[in-house]
């Protein structure tokens, strides 16, 4: 189970790093959606890799970030390549966040303060 959480965290880390790099490949810069969301995805993926017990709340946050990537082309004007980048990476981040949450060792235990 913990191995699956680490795999999901590792894939989300790579996705976050790609989002950061893509902000500069597409000349969007530091204040762009891919850079900001990519940084957040990478940070939460690192948290998930270091502490698999926190994978439930990290999964929720990462899942919301993935969902935002998926729908952000509807809210923000983007070039065609940026739209595909956002949608594909949104699906990846959302999917692996859900997989990491379902593989979490803390699933079914409730809030950490209650266990």
C-alpha positions in Angstrom: 0.0 0.0 0.0 2.7 2.5 0.9 4.6 1.7 -2.3 1.5 2.8 -4.3 1.3 6.0 -2.4 5.0 6.7 -3.1 4.5 5.8 -6.8 1.5 8.2 -7.0 3.5 10.9 -5.2 6.5 10.4 -7.5 4.4 10.6 -10.6 2.7 13.8 -9.3 6.1 15.2 -8.5 7.2 14.7 -12.1 3.9 16.2 -13.3 4.5 19.2 -11.1 8.0 19.7 -12.3 6.8 19.4 -15.9 4.2 22.1 -15.2 6.9 24.4 -13.8 9.1 23.8 -16.8 6.3 24.1 -19.3 5.5 27.6 -18.0 8.9 28.7 -19.4 8.8 26.5 -22.5 5.5 28.2 -23.4 6.9 31.6 -22.3 4.2 32.0 -19.7 6.5 33.0 -16.8 6.4 32.9 -13.0 2.9 34.3 -12.6 1.2 31.8 -14.9 -1.2 29.1 -14.0 1.2 26.2 -14.9 4.0 27.6 -12.8 1.8 28.3 -9.7 -0.1 25.1 -9.8 3.0 23.1 -10.8 4.8 24.4 -7.8 1.9 23.5 -5.5 1.6 20.0 -7.0 5.4 19.4 -6.6 5.3 20.6 -3.0 2.4 18.4 -2.0 3.9 15.4 -3.9 7.1 15.8 -1.8 5.0 15.8 1.3 3.3 12.6 0.2 6.7 11.0 -0.6 8.1 11.9 2.8 5.1 11.1 4.9 2.8 8.5 3.5 0.5 8.9 6.6 -0.5 12.3 5.3 -1.5 11.0 1.9 -5.3 11.4 2.5 -5.3 15.2 3.0 -2.5 15.6 0.4 -4.5 13.6 -2.0 -7.5 15.8 -1.6 -5.5 19.0 -2.1 -3.6 17.4 -5.1 -6.9 16.2 -6.5 -8.4 19.7 -6.3 -5.3 21.0 -8.1 -5.7 18.4 -10.8 -9.3 19.3 -11.2 -8.4 22.9 -11.5 -5.9 22.1 -14.2 -8.6 20.2 -16.0 -11.1 23.0 -16.0 -8.8 26.0 -16.0 -8.8 26.4 -19.8 -12.5 27.2 -19.5 -11.7 30.1 -17.1 -8.3 31.3 -18.5 -7.5 32.1 -22.1 -4.7 29.8 -23.2 -3.0 28.8 -26.4 -3.9 25.4 -27.9 -0.7 23.7 -26.7 -1.2 25.1 -23.2 -4.8 23.9 -23.1 -3.7 20.3 -24.0 -0.9 20.5 -21.5 -3.3 21.6 -18.7 -6.0 19.0 -19.5 -3.6 16.1 -19.8 -1.6 17.0 -16.7 -4.9 17.7 -14.9 -6.1 14.1 -15.6 -2.7 12.7 -14.5 -2.6 14.6 -11.3 -6.2 14.0 -10.5 -6.0 10.3 -11.3 -2.8 9.6 -9.3 -4.1 11.7 -6.4 -7.2 9.5 -6.2 -5.0 6.4 -6.6 -2.7 7.6 -3.8 -5.7 8.3 -1.5 -7.2 4.9 -2.2 -3.8 3.3 -1.4 -3.3 5.3 1.8 -2.5 3.5 5.0 -4.7 5.9 6.8 -7.9 5.2 4.8 -10.8 4.3 7.0 -9.2 5.6 10.2 -11.0 8.9 10.2 -9.4 12.2 11.3 -5.8 11.7 12.6 -6.7 13.2 16.0 -9.4 10.6 16.4 -7.2 7.5 16.0 
